Amino acid sequence: MSGNFLALAQPGVQQLSPYVPGKPVDELARELNLDPSKIVKLASNENPLGPSPKVLAAIREELTELTRYPDGNGFALKSLLAQNCGVALDQVTLGNGSNDILELVGRAYLAPGLNAVFSEHAFAVYPIVTQAVGADARIIPARDWGHDLPAMLAAIDAQTRVVFIANPNNPTGTWFDAKALNDFLQDVPEHVLVVLDEAYIEYAEGGELPNGLDFLAAYPNLLVSRTFSKAYGLASLRVGYGLSTAVVADVLNRVRQPFNVNSLALAAACAAVKDTEYLEEGRRINERGMLQLQDGFRELGLDWIPSRGNFICVDLGQVAAPVFQGLLREGVIVRPVANYGMPNHLRITIGLPAENGRFLEALAKVLARG
């Protein structure tokens, strides 16, 4: 007789639902008998440029060493990051994507009887890492789709150990300025670790978003997490990093899995850090694509949430699920966000001009069909 292994799981795990990623191109092609080469995927906030030639060259050079374990300390990449970010080597923690950094924080600092504070409409990984270790999730209602930092501050108590804040936020694209961040950090108790998730910070220009690195020296309870999955175009290789005090980094490294970042990812990230031309081209494409989609929404009479990421949420004024399904039949994959409490919105990744145009044409067709 088999046991009920769901009931045997930790209570917080029982209440979770598995993370649902954006639908893969091959899966949609199989389901609807579509030509994969004609499908447009704008669902997962991936970089539409494809991999940098310099990154590909670094990966090819590393292929002959696949029988060897990677450098478990990631010395070369950590050295580059420390130099670029103006921190010491022992302040850098490497992760299997920035999700891994969030997971390490949960494992190190959260437990039953403790809690984490984060916003409504925030990244789905925050509740996953919180509830998986039995901690309580304090979800604070959003303000204008974004973080209500004063309300989040008010929710902190003696049992709070972590606050997750994202700037810009995924999936809404909302952001807060340097004064709001500084005011928040000034009042957070010293026993609370603030995780500033800057997965999309490279897309911000002109100082419109604060740089979390500017606050590290003043606030020892701050950790900044970043990723190579978005602007650097390395989503498949899974490499991210956290920047904090050396003490916090040491704690995270105590629970970090050995060799959590593979050799190809380490080599690719080192090349990506140096490839400033690729980063700038990605920013230009993103800026133009954002304007293209906003103009398209305006022509269709649709509202959207202003965004500083590489994605934008459009308000369809109706339940979005049927429109999402209609777009799939047109060979266009975007992201429904009903699971984030946004049933009338779709999140669209900024693509190349032709991809954005294809999406807008398909959207107009689906909406016209009613």
C-alpha positions, -999 to 999 in steps of 0.1 A, spaced: 0 0 0 15 33 -11 16 63 12 2 97 5 34 115 -4 17 148 -10 4 147 26 39 137 38 55 168 22 61 200 42 29 220 46 43 249 27 52 226 -2 17 212 -3 3 246 -9 26 254 -38 19 249 -75 48 240 -98 63 270 -116 49 271 -152 74 284 -177 66 300 -211 54 274 -236 83 260 -257 81 265 -295 84 227 -302 55 220 -278 32 244 -296 43 231 -330 34 195 -319 1 205 -303 -12 226 -333 8 210 -361 25 243 -369 58 249 -386 83 257 -357 102 281 -379 72 303 -382 63 305 -345 72 336 -326 79 333 -289 76 364 -268 68 347 -235 99 343 -214 118 377 -215 146 362 -235 171 382 -255 159 383 -291 195 389 -304 206 353 -300 240 345 -284 269 368 -288 296 355 -312 322 362 -285 302 340 -261 299 312 -287 337 314 -292 343 311 -255 320 281 -252 337 263 -281 370 268 -265 357 252 -233 342 221 -249 374 201 -247 373 203 -209 338 188 -204 352 158 -185 365 181 -158 344 196 -130 340 234 -132 359 257 -109 337 254 -79 347 289 -67 342 305 -101 373 326 -96 376 341 -131 339 352 -132 339 364 -97 370 384 -103 355 401 -133 322 408 -115 341 422 -84 361 445 -107 331 457 -127 308 461 -97 334 477 -74 332 451 -46 356 426 -31 359 391 -44 344 376 -12 312 397 -17 302 378 -48 281 346 -47 275 327 -80 242 310 -87 226 287 -112 207 317 -125 196 344 -101 168 321 -90 195 300 -73 205 331 -53 170 335 -41 168 299 -32 201 301 -12 186 331 8 155 311 16 175 280 28 199 301 48 176 326 65 140 313 65 124 286 85 90 277 102 80 305 125 98 331 104 84 351 75 94 369 43 77 400 29 71 407 -7 47 424 -30 15 413 -48 22 407 -86 59 400 -78 81 372 -91 66 337 -85 99 324 -71 96 345 -39 66 325 -25 82 292 -38 115 297 -18 96 310 12 69 283 15 92 255 6 112 259 38 80 263 59 82 301 64 52 324 62 48 346 31 35 381 38 22 393 5 15 431 5 -11 446 -19 5 464 -48 1 501 -55 -4 510 -92 8 475 -100 41 481 -83 57 478 -48 41 497 -20 73 501 -1 58 519 30 33 492 34 59 465 30 80 482 57 50 483 80 46 445 75 80 437 89 80 423 125 104 405 148 99 372 128 107 388 95 141 377 81 139 385 44 122 412 22 122 406 -15 119 436 -37 124 438 -75 134 468 -96 121 467 -123 94 442 -112 85 411 -131 58 407 -145 45 443 -142 77 462 -153 71 488 -126 100 505 -108 109 528 -79 135 556 -78 166 560 -57 150 581 -30 122 555 -25 148 528 -22 170 547 2 141 558 24 130 521 26 165 508 34 170 534 61 140 521 81 144 483 76 155 467 108 191 454 109 179 418 114 161 417 80 180 409 48 167 430 19 170 411 -14 170 436 -43 163 416 -74 178 435 -104 173 409 -131 164 436 -156 186 465 -144 207 465 -176 177 477 -196 174 509 -176 191 540 -190 197 575 -179 197 570 -142 159 564 -141 164 534 -118 188 533 -88 218 511 -91 217 487 -61 254 486 -60 255 522 -48 237 512 -16 258 482 -6 284 500 15 258 519 35 234 489 42 251 457 53 216 440 53 213 444 15 219 418 -11 216 426 -48 208 397 -72 215 399 -109 214 375 -139 230 368 -172 197 353 -185 182 385 -198 203 414 -213 233 391 -217 214 364 -236 225 334 -216 191 321 -203 198 285 -213 231 283 -194 217 294 -161 241 318 -144 234 346 -120 251 362 -90 245 380 -57 264 409 -43 264 415 -5 286 418 25 313 392 28 295 378 58 262 372 39 281 358 10 299 333 33 265 322 47 251 316 12 282 297 2 276 273 31 244 261 16 253 265 -21 256 233 -40 291 224 -52 297 232 -88 264 250 -91 275 269 -122 288 247 -150 320 253 -170 303 265 -202 282 290 -182 313 303 -164 332 307 -197 302 323 -215 295 347 -186 332 359 -186 329 366 -223 295 383 -219 308 407 -192 334 420 -216 311 422 -246 297 458 -241 288 461 -277 263 432 -274 248 448 -243 243 482 -260 228 467 -291 203 448 -269 193 480 -252 187 498 -285 166 469 -298 146 469 -266 140 506 -266 128 506 -302 107 475 -296 90 489 -265 79 520 -285 67 497 -314 45 477 -291 32 508 -273 23 524 -306 5 492 -316 -15 490 -284 -25 526 -288 -38 519 -323 -58 490 -309 -72 511 -281 -55 491 -254 -39 502 -221 -6 489 -208 16 492 -177 47 513 -183 77 491 -180 115 494 -176 122 458 -184 124 439 -217 87 431 -215 54 449 -212 20 440 -198 -10 449 -220 -45 452 -205 -70 436 -228 -100 449 -209 -113 413 -207 -102 380 -194 -70 373 -213 -71 335 -215 -92 333 -247 -70 359 -264 -39 339 -253 -53 308 -269 -62 326 -300 -26 339 -303 -13 304 -299 -34 293 -329 -18 321 -349 17 308 -339 25 335 -314 35 326 -278 31 353 -251 27 349 -213 -7 349 -195 -3 363 -160 -35 353 -143 -14 333 -118 0 367 -107 -35 381 -100 -37 398 -134 -64 379 -154 -69 407 -179 -33 411 -188 -8 394 -211 30 399 -207 48 403 -240 86 401 -243 102 427 -265 114 409 -297 130 419 -330 110 444 -351 95 416 -373 85 395 -343 68 425 -326 50 432 -358 39 396 -362 25 397 -326 6 430 -332 -10 416 -364 -20 384 -347 -34 403 -317 -55 426 -340 -68 395 -358 -77 377 -326 -94 407 -310 -114 413 -342 -127 378 -341 -140 386 -306 
